[in-house]
Amino acid sequence: MSAFAELGLAPDATEHEVKAAWRRLASHWHPDRNDSAGAVAKMQRINQAIEEIRRAGFGARANADVDTPGAPDNNTPDGFDADQATTASRAADAQRQRRPLHRKVRMTLEEAAVGCIKMLRGKVTDICATCAGAGHQVLGGNCARCGGSGAIPKRSFFGWPAGVTECEACLGGGIARQPCAACGGVGKMAPRGYKMNVRIPHGVRDGDLLHVDGRRVRAEGPPADVEIRVEVSEHAFFKLDDDGTIRCEMPVDGFAWIANRQVKVPTVTGFQALQLSRDQLSYRLKGQGFPVQRRGPRGDHLVTLVPIFPQQLSTDQQILLDQLSATSSGAGGEALDDRLRAWNRGLRAWERGL
C-alpha cells in the first residue's frame, strides 16, 4: 500500500489535504484515544506514511496558503501533533526491544552436574509508556514562554540586553510541551520488584551463558529477556576434566584397604559403595561423573585411594602385626607370596656367593 493510500488520498493530494487526512486518522487511532489491539501499529503506519510523503514532496496541486512542511501546526485537533502521536508507539517498541537483564547465578558442582532450579529476585525500572522516556509530552504550537524561538533574552544587572539563554519550558525546541504527569517528568516509572524461577539444565559449566525468553516469564517476572552467566564454585575435593571425568583423591584407612573392606565414595549424586582390593589403588565409576555436553550423558568418576597408616602403633596393633608377620613368614614359607619367595631365594644365593 502506498503512503497516499494509507491516508486514504489520491497520489496528487495537496499538502493541506495530506495534513487534514493525517489529523483525522491520528485523532481516531491515537493510543490515548483508541485502546484497540491494532491502534499502535495503525498509528505507526500513519506516521510513516506522512513522513514518506514529506520526504518525497507533496502532490502537484500543493498551494502556497498551507503551512510550511514540518512547522508547528496550531490547528492540530485537541492540541497533539505527530511527535505526540508516535509517543505510545515508541514506548511499545522500547518495551519490546528492552535490553536484556544480565544476572549471575552461582551454583555448586553437584547442582551443575544434575541441573537445578534457581530463584532470581531483583528490581527493574520501566520506561514510562506515556512519554516513551522523554519526560514530557508535546502539546503542539509555539511555546508560550519563548514564542517559538526556543530562547529567552537575558538582562544584565542594570537591565541591559545580555544575549539569550535556552528556554527551559521547551528545552530550546520552541514547541509547547508539558511535563509528563504519569512519571513526573523523569521518563521512568518507580522501580518494581520481580522474581522468577529459572531451570538450569544439567551439564552447565563455569562461564556458560543462558538465555531466558522474556515472553515466557510469568507476570511477576521482568518484562524483558534475561541473560544468565553461570558461576560454578570450586569444589572441596572434586576436580573436573574437559571430557566430563571427575577426579577425586581419597584417603582411606590402610588396614581397611589391606582387609579388602567396603567404603563409601562421594560422588556428585551422593555416596556410592566401593569394594576395595589391596592390589588396586584407582577405581573408575562408569557414568557417575559430569555430563560431557550440556544435557548429555555423564562421564566417569575416577577415585584414587591413598592408604593411610598410623604414624605410631598402639601396643595392641603392634602385637597383632607381629602375629600377622609370623603367619606370613612361618616354617616352610607356605604363606609367602611367590614374588617374596623368589626374592628370598635370590638373596640366599647372593649371600653364598660373597
C-alpha positions as CSV (number, residue, x, y, z in Angstrom):
1,M,0.0,0.0,0.0
2,S,1.3,3.4,-1.0
3,A,1.7,6.3,1.6
4,F,-1.1,8.2,0.0
5,A,-3.4,5.2,0.0
6,E,-2.6,4.6,3.7
7,L,-4.0,8.1,4.4
8,G,-7.0,7.5,2.0
9,L,-5.8,10.0,-0.5
10,A,-5.1,10.2,-4.2
11,P,-1.4,10.5,-5.3
12,D,-1.8,14.1,-6.3
13,A,-3.2,15.3,-3.0
14,T,-2.1,18.7,-1.8
15,E,-0.2,19.3,1.4
16,H,-3.3,20.7,3.0
17,E,-5.2,17.5,2.2
18,V,-2.4,15.3,3.5
19,K,-2.3,17.2,6.8
20,A,-6.1,17.1,7.1
21,A,-6.1,13.4,6.5
22,W,-3.4,12.8,9.0
23,R,-5.2,14.8,11.7
24,R,-8.4,12.9,11.1
25,L,-6.8,9.5,11.3
26,A,-4.5,10.4,14.2
27,S,-7.4,11.7,16.2
28,H,-9.1,8.3,15.8
29,W,-6.2,5.9,16.1
30,H,-4.0,7.7,18.7
31,P,-3.4,5.1,21.5
32,D,-4.5,7.7,24.1
33,R,-8.0,7.6,22.5
34,N,-8.1,4.1,21.0
35,D,-7.3,1.2,23.2
36,S,-7.8,-1.5,20.5
37,A,-5.0,-4.0,19.8
38,G,-4.1,-2.6,16.4
39,A,-4.1,1.1,17.4
40,V,-0.3,1.3,17.9
41,A,0.5,-0.5,14.7
42,K,-2.0,1.7,12.8
43,M,-0.6,4.9,14.3
44,Q,2.9,3.8,13.2
45,R,1.8,3.3,9.6
46,I,0.0,6.7,9.6
47,N,3.2,8.4,10.8
48,Q,5.4,6.5,8.4
49,A,3.1,7.5,5.5
50,I,3.2,11.2,6.2
51,E,7.0,11.1,6.7
52,E,7.4,9.3,3.4
53,I,5.2,11.9,1.7
54,R,7.1,14.8,3.2
55,R,10.4,13.3,2.1
56,A,9.2,12.7,-1.5
57,G,7.4,16.1,-1.8
58,F,3.6,16.8,-1.8
59,G,1.3,16.4,-4.7
60,A,1.5,18.7,-7.8
61,R,-1.5,20.7,-6.6
62,A,0.2,22.0,-3.4
63,N,-0.5,25.7,-2.9
64,A,1.1,28.5,-1.0
65,D,-1.6,29.1,1.6
66,V,-0.8,26.0,3.6
67,D,1.7,25.6,6.4
68,T,5.4,25.0,5.7
69,P,6.2,21.3,5.9
70,G,7.4,20.4,9.4
71,A,6.4,23.7,11.0
72,P,4.2,23.6,14.2
73,D,0.5,23.4,13.5
74,N,-1.6,25.3,15.9
75,N,-4.8,23.8,14.4
76,T,-4.0,20.2,15.3
77,P,-7.1,18.5,16.8
78,D,-7.1,18.6,20.6
79,G,-3.6,20.0,20.7
80,F,-1.4,17.0,19.7
81,D,0.9,16.6,16.8
82,A,2.9,13.9,15.1
83,D,5.6,13.8,17.8
84,Q,2.9,13.1,20.5
85,A,1.1,10.6,18.2
86,T,4.2,8.4,18.0
87,T,4.9,8.5,21.7
88,A,2.8,5.4,22.5
89,S,4.3,3.6,19.5
90,R,7.9,4.4,20.6
91,A,7.0,3.3,24.2
92,A,5.7,0.0,22.9
93,D,8.8,-0.5,20.8
94,A,11.0,0.4,23.7
95,Q,9.3,-2.3,25.9
96,R,9.6,-4.9,23.2
97,Q,13.2,-4.0,22.4
98,R,14.3,-3.6,26.0
99,R,17.9,-4.6,26.5
100,P,18.0,-7.9,28.3
101,L,18.7,-8.1,32.0
102,H,22.1,-9.6,33.0
103,R,22.3,-11.7,36.0
104,K,24.8,-14.1,37.6
105,V,23.9,-17.4,39.2
106,R,26.3,-19.2,41.4
107,M,25.9,-22.9,42.0
108,T,27.8,-26.0,43.2
109,L,29.4,-28.6,41.0
110,E,26.7,-31.0,42.2
111,E,23.9,-28.6,41.0
112,A,25.6,-28.1,37.7
113,A,26.0,-31.8,37.1
114,V,22.4,-32.8,37.7
115,G,20.5,-29.5,37.0
116,C,18.6,-27.4,39.4
117,I,16.0,-24.6,39.8
118,K,17.2,-21.1,40.9
119,M,15.1,-18.3,42.2
120,L,16.0,-14.9,40.9
121,R,14.9,-11.7,42.6
122,G,15.6,-8.1,41.8
123,K,14.2,-4.8,40.8
124,V,13.6,-3.3,37.3
125,T,12.8,0.3,36.3
126,D,10.4,0.5,33.3
127,I,10.4,3.3,30.8
128,C,7.3,5.5,31.0
129,A,4.9,4.3,28.4
130,T,3.1,7.6,28.2
131,C,6.1,9.7,27.2
132,A,8.4,6.9,25.9
133,G,11.0,8.0,28.4
134,A,11.2,11.6,27.2
135,G,9.8,13.0,30.5
136,H,7.4,15.4,28.7
137,Q,4.5,15.4,26.2
138,V,4.5,17.7,23.1
139,L,1.4,19.9,23.0
140,G,2.0,21.4,19.6
141,G,2.1,25.0,18.6
142,N,4.6,27.6,19.8
143,C,5.9,27.6,23.3
144,A,4.1,30.3,25.2
145,R,7.2,31.3,27.2
146,C,9.5,32.0,24.3
147,G,7.0,32.5,21.5
148,G,8.5,29.6,19.5
149,S,12.0,30.9,19.3
150,G,13.5,28.5,21.8
151,A,15.4,31.2,23.5
152,I,14.8,33.7,26.3
153,P,16.5,37.1,26.3
154,K,18.9,37.7,29.2
155,R,19.2,41.0,31.0
156,S,22.2,42.4,32.9
157,F,22.1,43.7,36.4
158,F,21.2,47.1,35.1
159,G,18.5,45.8,32.7
160,W,20.6,46.0,29.5
161,P,20.3,43.2,27.0
162,A,22.9,40.4,27.7
163,G,22.3,37.8,25.0
164,V,19.8,34.9,25.1
165,T,19.5,31.6,27.0
166,E,17.8,28.4,26.2
167,C,14.1,28.3,27.1
168,E,13.6,25.9,30.0
169,A,9.9,25.4,29.2
170,C,10.6,23.9,25.7
171,L,14.3,23.0,26.1
172,G,15.1,25.2,23.2
173,G,12.8,23.4,20.8
174,G,10.3,26.2,20.5
175,I,7.3,23.8,20.6
176,A,4.9,23.8,23.5
177,R,5.3,20.9,25.9
178,Q,4.3,19.9,29.4
179,P,5.9,17.5,31.9
180,C,4.6,14.0,31.7
181,A,2.1,13.5,34.5
182,A,2.5,9.7,34.6
183,C,6.2,9.8,35.5
184,G,6.5,13.3,37.0
185,G,8.8,14.3,34.2
186,V,11.6,11.8,34.8
187,G,10.8,9.5,31.9
188,K,10.9,6.4,34.2
189,M,8.4,4.6,36.4
190,A,9.1,3.7,40.0
191,P,11.3,0.6,40.4
192,R,9.3,-2.6,40.9
193,G,10.4,-5.9,42.3
194,Y,10.4,-9.1,40.3
195,K,11.0,-12.8,41.0
196,M,11.3,-15.8,38.7
197,N,12.2,-19.4,38.8
198,V,14.9,-20.5,36.3
199,R,15.5,-24.1,35.4
200,I,19.3,-24.7,35.0
201,P,19.9,-27.7,32.6
202,H,22.4,-30.3,33.7
203,G,25.9,-30.1,32.4
204,V,26.4,-26.3,32.5
205,R,29.9,-25.1,33.2
206,D,31.5,-22.1,34.7
207,G,31.2,-19.1,32.4
208,D,28.3,-20.5,30.3
209,L,25.6,-18.0,29.2
210,L,22.0,-19.0,29.4
211,H,19.1,-17.1,27.8
212,V,15.6,-16.8,29.2
213,D,12.9,-15.6,26.8
214,G,11.0,-12.8,28.5
215,R,7.8,-13.7,26.7
216,R,7.7,-16.9,28.7
217,V,8.2,-15.3,32.0
218,R,5.2,-15.0,34.3
219,A,3.6,-11.7,35.3
220,E,5.7,-11.3,38.4
221,G,8.9,-11.6,36.3
222,P,10.8,-8.9,34.5
223,P,9.3,-7.6,31.2
224,A,12.5,-8.5,29.3
225,D,14.8,-11.3,28.3
226,V,17.3,-12.4,30.9
227,E,20.9,-13.4,30.2
228,I,22.3,-15.6,33.0
229,R,26.0,-16.0,33.5
230,V,26.8,-19.3,35.3
231,E,29.4,-19.4,38.0
232,V,30.3,-22.9,39.3
233,S,32.0,-22.8,42.7
234,E,35.3,-24.6,43.1
235,H,34.7,-28.0,44.8
236,A,36.5,-29.0,48.0
237,F,37.7,-32.4,46.7
238,F,36.4,-32.9,43.1
239,K,38.4,-31.9,40.0
240,L,36.5,-31.6,36.7
241,D,38.2,-32.5,33.4
242,D,37.1,-31.3,30.0
243,D,35.9,-34.8,29.0
244,G,33.5,-34.9,31.9
245,T,35.7,-37.0,34.2
246,I,35.6,-36.1,37.8
247,R,38.7,-37.0,39.7
248,C,38.8,-37.5,43.5
249,E,41.9,-38.4,45.6
250,M,40.5,-40.1,48.7
251,P,42.5,-41.1,51.8
252,V,41.4,-44.5,53.2
253,D,42.3,-46.5,56.3
254,G,45.3,-48.6,55.3
255,F,44.2,-51.6,57.4
256,A,40.7,-51.4,55.7
257,W,42.4,-51.4,52.3
258,I,44.6,-54.4,53.3
259,A,41.5,-56.2,54.6
260,N,39.6,-55.6,51.3
261,R,36.8,-53.8,53.1
262,Q,33.9,-51.8,51.6
263,V,34.0,-48.0,51.8
264,K,31.7,-45.1,50.8
265,V,32.9,-42.9,48.0
266,P,31.5,-39.4,47.5
267,T,30.1,-38.5,44.0
268,V,28.1,-35.6,42.6
269,T,24.8,-37.5,43.3
270,G,25.8,-38.8,46.8
271,F,27.7,-41.7,48.3
272,Q,28.5,-44.8,46.3
273,A,29.6,-48.1,47.9
274,L,33.1,-49.3,46.7
275,Q,34.6,-52.7,47.3
276,L,38.3,-52.3,48.0
277,S,41.1,-54.6,46.7
278,R,44.5,-54.4,48.2
279,D,46.2,-54.7,44.8
280,Q,44.3,-51.7,43.4
281,L,44.5,-48.0,44.2
282,S,42.5,-46.5,41.3
283,Y,38.8,-47.1,40.6
284,R,36.6,-45.9,37.8
285,L,32.8,-45.5,38.4
286,K,31.2,-45.5,35.0
287,G,28.6,-42.8,34.4
288,Q,29.0,-41.2,37.8
289,G,30.9,-38.1,36.6
290,F,29.9,-34.9,34.9
291,P,27.9,-34.5,31.7
292,V,30.3,-34.4,28.7
293,Q,27.9,-31.9,27.0
294,R,25.1,-29.8,28.3
295,R,22.0,-32.1,28.7
296,G,24.2,-35.0,27.6
297,P,25.3,-38.3,29.3
298,R,27.6,-38.2,32.2
299,G,31.3,-39.1,32.2
300,D,33.1,-41.3,34.7
301,H,34.1,-40.7,38.3
302,L,37.8,-41.6,38.9
303,V,38.8,-42.4,42.5
304,T,42.4,-42.6,43.6
305,L,43.0,-44.2,47.0
306,V,45.7,-43.1,49.4
307,P,46.1,-45.7,52.1
308,I,46.8,-44.1,55.5
309,F,48.5,-46.0,58.3
310,P,49.1,-44.7,61.9
311,Q,52.4,-43.0,62.5
312,Q,52.5,-44.5,66.0
313,L,51.1,-48.0,66.5
314,S,49.4,-48.9,69.7
315,T,50.6,-51.9,71.8
316,D,47.7,-54.0,70.6
317,Q,48.3,-53.0,67.0
318,Q,52.0,-53.9,67.3
319,I,51.1,-57.3,68.8
320,L,48.7,-58.1,66.0
321,L,51.2,-57.0,63.4
322,D,53.8,-59.3,64.9
323,Q,51.4,-62.2,64.8
324,L,50.4,-61.4,61.2
325,S,54.1,-61.2,60.2
326,A,54.8,-64.6,61.9
327,T,52.0,-66.2,59.9
328,S,53.3,-65.0,56.6
329,S,56.9,-66.0,57.3
330,G,56.3,-69.3,59.1
331,A,58.2,-72.5,58.7
332,G,58.4,-73.6,55.0
333,G,57.2,-70.2,53.9
334,E,54.0,-71.8,52.7
335,A,52.1,-68.4,53.2
336,L,54.6,-66.4,51.3
337,D,53.7,-64.7,48.1
338,D,55.6,-66.1,45.0
339,R,57.3,-62.8,44.5
340,L,58.6,-62.6,48.0
341,R,59.6,-66.3,47.9
342,A,61.6,-65.7,44.7
343,W,63.2,-62.7,46.2
344,N,64.3,-64.6,49.3
345,R,65.9,-67.4,47.2
346,G,67.8,-64.8,45.3
347,L,69.1,-63.2,48.4
348,R,70.4,-66.6,49.8
349,A,72.2,-67.3,46.6
350,W,73.7,-63.9,46.6
351,E,74.8,-64.4,50.2
352,R,76.5,-67.7,49.4
353,G,78.5,-66.1,46.6
354,L,80.1,-63.5,48.9
